[in-house]
Amino acid sequence: MEPIIQERRYTNFEDVATPASDERGSDEASVAWKGWAGARVKSVPCPLHRAHMRCLLRVTPRRAKLSLKESERELKRMKEELRTSNALGKLGVAPELEQGEVDGRWHRLAMVIEEYDLDLGRFIIQPKTVSDEEWRHISKLVINLLFKIARVGIFHGDIKPENIVLKRDRASGAMEAKLIDFDPKYMSTIAKDHRLLEDELEGNISQLCALYAVSMMAILHYHFKDGHTQQPVMLKRMNGALKLFTLFLPRGMDLAESKFGKVLVRHIRHYKLMVPEHPEPPPAGERERLLSIFWQQLREMGVEVQEEASDTPTFEGKANFFADNRSKLSMREPVPPLSKDLKQEVEKLTAHAERKHRDELEKRRAAKAAAALQ
């Protein structure tokens, strides 16, 4: 069975340095999207854990024509994504990773993870009626996921309904939720934000973790206000959770130049998440101004702002909620390589995806040529 994955094949959402003016697809430069939505995915038997019953084989498109520097950067990123997926899968934040490897020749990442049913974006727009009780349950699952990933010191900058996947337990019928898509281009960590941590947050790791959690919730708040994914119960729960935070919001240059600041601004700008009160977001490059507007929105959502970075952030008045839990996240554990049979499946999926991509480009070019002759 082909799993339900959002269709989105062309994008230039490459990294935090891409200007907004360059952020558009083209027939000549576009490639099949390298993220979760565009990778080829196939349901396969789980090679290691029978309890999962079925797994998903996920394969990113091949990329061959890269400079030595680009190749090193791409392979480093893929290896980091594989390690992160493995570590978060063991924590229950992501679908559990069974096997995976990076193909150095083709810059291709393949992994086998526990199967999920569909993503939250598709679940929200389903025609069937979902009770308020179930929506409240899903909202709680999502909020807990964002807390959990923040508490181990990771900021998932590409939080959106399509990157939250759902699965119903076959025995109990209870809904489970996990996060996907850990491309390090769109993520930050305590290690990557060490300058922000040292200069703006006075070494207070709890404040940085709280900042990660609040920002991910606010990003989802904007997505839930969108017409395609609007869900009043989830929006209300998300807003209610934001009102229970107290934390310090950094104000200096290091914030805008940190990996966290760059990813957050990139995400807000790319998905046009600014609320109607600010219909014209600042142009690219004005990170500080855009972050200032974002902070103001957090205050209007009810987030309580502390005066000093040395203060302890709280949630529901609990001062130890964002204690440093990084020791629970092991990024060094090796990932089992793909079996021989799964490697063959990878080649089949890649060949099929490339044929399909070429056919689509030819159709688009032919349509343009026909339109030009009219």
C-alpha positions in Angstrom: 0.0 0.0 0.0 1.4 3.4 -0.9 1.4 5.6 2.2 -0.3 9.0 2.2 2.5 11.5 1.7 1.9 15.1 0.8 2.6 15.8 -2.9 5.1 18.6 -3.3 7.7 18.0 -6.0 9.5 21.3 -6.7 11.0 23.8 -4.4 14.1 25.9 -3.9 13.8 26.0 -0.1 17.4 25.0 0.1 19.0 26.7 3.2 18.8 29.7 5.5 20.9 31.8 3.1 18.6 31.6 0.0 17.1 35.0 -0.7 13.3 35.2 -0.8 13.6 36.4 -4.4 15.2 33.1 -5.4 12.7 31.0 -3.7 10.7 29.7 -6.6 10.8 26.5 -8.7 11.9 26.2 -12.3 11.8 23.5 -14.9 15.6 23.7 -15.5 16.9 23.9 -12.0 14.3 22.0 -10.0 14.9 18.4 -8.7 12.5 16.1 -7.0 12.1 17.5 -3.5 14.7 16.1 -1.1 12.6 16.3 2.0 10.1 13.8 3.4 7.3 14.9 1.1 9.2 14.2 -2.1 11.3 11.2 -1.2 10.2 7.9 -2.6 8.5 5.8 0.1 7.4 2.2 0.0 5.9 -0.1 2.5 8.2 -3.1 3.3 8.4 -5.9 5.9 10.3 -4.7 9.0 13.8 -6.3 8.8 14.4 -6.2 12.6 11.3 -5.8 14.7 8.3 -8.0 14.1 6.3 -5.9 16.5 6.2 -3.1 13.9 4.6 -5.5 11.4 5.3 -3.1 8.5 8.0 -0.5 7.9 8.6 2.3 5.4 11.6 2.4 3.1 12.4 6.1 2.4 14.8 7.0 -0.4 16.0 10.5 -1.3 16.7 11.4 -5.0 20.2 10.9 -6.3 22.6 13.9 -6.7 25.7 13.4 -8.7 26.9 16.7 -10.1 28.3 18.3 -7.0 31.6 20.0 -6.3 33.9 18.5 -3.7 32.9 21.1 -1.1 29.2 20.6 -1.9 29.6 16.8 -1.8 31.3 16.9 1.7 28.5 19.2 3.0 25.7 17.1 1.6 27.1 13.8 3.0 27.8 15.4 6.4 24.2 16.6 6.5 22.7 13.2 5.5 24.8 11.4 8.1 23.7 13.8 10.8 20.1 13.3 9.7 20.5 9.5 10.0 22.0 9.8 13.5 19.4 12.2 14.7 16.5 10.0 13.3 18.0 7.0 15.0 18.5 8.8 18.4 15.0 10.4 18.4 13.4 7.1 17.3 14.8 5.4 20.4 13.3 8.2 22.5 9.9 7.8 21.0 9.9 11.2 19.3 10.3 9.9 15.8 9.3 6.6 14.1 11.8 4.0 15.2 14.7 3.5 12.7 15.5 -0.1 11.8 18.2 0.3 9.1 19.7 3.1 7.1 22.8 4.2 5.2 24.2 7.1 3.1 25.3 6.4 -0.5 28.4 8.5 -0.9 28.5 8.2 -4.7 25.0 9.4 -5.3 24.5 11.5 -2.2 21.4 9.4 -1.5 19.9 8.7 2.0 17.9 5.5 2.5 16.3 4.5 5.8 13.8 2.0 7.0 11.5 3.2 9.7 8.4 1.9 11.5 5.3 2.6 9.4 2.8 5.3 10.2 -0.7 5.8 8.8 -0.8 9.4 7.6 0.4 12.9 8.5 -1.5 15.5 10.6 -2.1 17.7 7.6 -4.0 15.0 5.8 -5.8 14.0 9.0 -7.1 17.5 9.6 -8.6 17.8 6.1 -10.3 14.3 6.1 -14.0 14.5 5.4 -14.8 12.2 8.3 -15.9 13.7 11.6 -13.4 13.6 14.5 -14.7 14.2 18.0 -13.5 17.1 20.1 -12.2 14.5 22.6 -10.0 12.9 20.0 -8.7 16.3 18.8 -7.9 17.2 22.4 -6.0 13.9 22.7 -4.0 14.6 19.5 -3.3 18.1 20.6 -1.8 16.8 23.9 0.3 14.3 22.0 1.7 17.0 19.7 2.5 19.4 22.6 4.2 16.7 24.5 6.3 15.8 21.4 7.5 19.4 21.1 8.4 19.5 24.8 10.3 16.3 24.5 12.4 17.3 21.5 13.1 20.7 23.0 14.2 19.2 26.3 16.9 17.2 24.7 18.2 20.4 23.0 16.8 20.2 19.5 15.0 22.9 17.6 12.9 21.5 14.7 12.6 24.5 12.5 10.4 22.9 9.9 7.5 22.1 12.3 4.3 21.9 10.3 1.3 19.4 10.1 2.9 17.5 7.3 5.9 16.7 9.5 3.8 15.3 12.3 2.7 11.7 11.6 0.0 9.7 13.2 -0.5 6.0 13.8 -3.3 4.1 15.6 -2.2 1.3 17.8 -3.7 -1.9 16.4 -4.3 -3.4 19.9 -5.7 -0.5 21.9 -6.9 1.7 19.1 -5.1 4.7 20.8 -3.6 7.4 18.5 0.2 7.9 18.5 2.1 10.9 17.1 5.7 11.2 16.0 7.9 13.9 14.3 9.7 13.3 11.0 12.1 15.2 8.7 15.3 15.9 10.6 17.3 17.6 7.9 19.9 19.6 9.8 19.5 22.5 7.4 16.2 23.3 9.0 17.2 22.4 12.6 19.4 23.7 15.3 20.9 22.3 18.5 22.5 23.5 21.7 25.9 22.8 20.1 25.1 24.9 17.0 23.7 27.7 19.1 26.6 27.8 21.6 27.3 31.5 20.8 23.7 32.4 21.5 23.8 30.3 24.6 27.0 31.8 25.9 26.4 35.5 25.0 22.7 36.1 25.2 21.5 33.4 27.5 24.4 33.4 30.0 24.9 29.7 29.6 21.3 28.9 30.7 20.6 25.8 28.8 17.0 25.6 30.3 16.2 29.0 28.7 17.4 27.8 25.3 15.3 24.6 25.5 12.3 26.7 26.5 13.0 29.1 23.6 13.0 26.1 21.2 9.7 24.8 22.6 7.8 28.1 22.5 9.0 28.9 19.0 8.0 25.4 17.6 4.5 25.9 19.2 4.2 29.3 17.7 5.1 28.0 14.3 2.3 25.4 14.6 0.0 28.1 15.8 0.4 30.0 12.5 0.0 26.8 10.5 -3.2 25.9 12.3 -4.6 29.4 11.4 -4.2 28.5 7.7 -7.3 27.6 5.8 -6.1 24.1 4.8 -5.1 23.0 8.2 -7.3 25.1 10.4 -8.6 23.2 13.4 -10.1 25.2 16.3 -9.6 22.7 19.0 -5.9 22.2 18.3 -5.4 26.0 17.9 -7.1 26.6 21.2 -4.9 23.9 22.9 -1.8 25.3 21.4 -2.6 28.9 22.5 -3.5 27.6 25.9 -0.1 25.9 26.3 1.7 29.1 25.2 0.1 31.1 28.0 1.6 28.8 30.5 5.2 29.6 29.6 7.6 32.1 31.3 11.0 32.6 29.7 13.6 35.1 28.6 13.6 36.3 25.0 17.1 37.2 23.7 17.4 40.7 22.1 20.9 41.0 20.8 22.7 40.6 17.5 23.7 37.0 18.4 20.1 35.9 18.2 19.7 37.0 14.5 23.1 35.5 13.6 22.5 32.2 15.5 21.5 29.0 13.6 18.2 29.1 15.6 17.5 32.7 14.5 18.3 32.1 10.9 16.2 28.9 10.7 13.2 30.5 12.5 13.2 33.6 10.2 13.7 31.4 7.1 10.7 29.3 8.1 8.4 32.2 8.9 9.3 34.0 5.6 9.1 31.0 3.4 5.7 29.8 4.6 4.4 33.4 5.0 3.4 32.7 8.6 3.1 36.3 9.7 -0.3 37.1 11.1 -2.7 39.5 9.4 -1.7 42.4 11.7 1.6 42.4 9.8 0.7 41.9 6.2 4.1 43.0 4.9 6.9 41.1 6.5 10.3 42.8 6.5 12.4 42.0 3.4 15.1 39.3 3.4 18.1 40.2 5.5 16.2 42.1 8.2 16.3 39.2 10.7 16.3 41.3 13.8 13.2 43.2 12.8 11.3 40.1 11.8 12.3 38.4 15.1 11.1 41.4 17.0 7.7 41.1 15.4 7.7 37.4 16.2 8.5 38.1 19.9 5.7 40.6 20.0 3.3 38.0 18.8 4.5 35.6 21.4 3.6 38.2 24.1 0.2 38.7 22.5 -0.3 35.0 22.6 0.2 35.1 26.4 3.8 34.1 26.8 5.2 35.7 30.0 8.6 37.3 29.4 11.3 37.2 32.1 13.7 40.1 32.7 17.0 38.1 33.2 18.6 35.3 31.2 19.7 33.8 34.5 16.1 33.3 35.6 14.7 29.8 35.4 12.0 29.3 32.7 8.8 27.6 33.8 5.8 25.8 32.4 2.6 25.7 34.5 4.8 27.2 37.2 7.2 24.2 37.3 10.8 25.5 37.4 12.4 22.1 36.6 10.5 21.4 33.4 13.3 22.3 31.1 16.1 20.7 33.0 19.1 19.6 30.9 18.2 16.1 29.5 20.7 15.9 26.7 22.4 12.9 28.3 19.3 10.9 27.3 20.0 11.5 23.6 22.8 9.3 22.2 24.0 10.3 18.7 26.8 7.8 18.6 25.0 4.6 18.4 25.6 3.0 14.9 22.7 2.4 12.5 22.4 -1.1 11.0 23.1 -1.0 7.3 20.5 -1.9 4.7 20.0 -5.6 3.9 20.8 -6.8 0.3 17.1 -7.1 -0.5 16.4 -3.5 0.6 19.3 -2.2 -1.4 17.7 -3.7 -4.5 14.4 -2.0 -3.5 16.3 1.3 -3.2 17.6 1.0 -6.8 14.1 0.2 -8.1 12.5 3.2 -6.3 15.2 5.5 -7.5 14.9 4.4 -11.2 11.1 4.8 -11.0 11.3 8.2 -9.5 13.8 9.5 -12.0 11.7 8.2 -15.0 8.6 9.9 -13.5 10.5 13.1 -12.9 11.8 13.2 -16.5 8.3 12.5 -17.9 6.9 15.4 -15.8 9.5 17.8 -17.0 8.9 16.9 -20.6 5.2 17.4 -20.2 5.7 20.8 -18.7 8.1 21.9 -21.4 5.7 20.6 -24.1 2.8 22.5 -22.5 4.9 25.7 -22.5 6.0 25.3 -26.1 2.4 24.7 -27.2 1.2 27.8 -25.3 4.0 29.9 -26.9 2.8 29.0 -30.4 -0.8 30.1 -29.7 
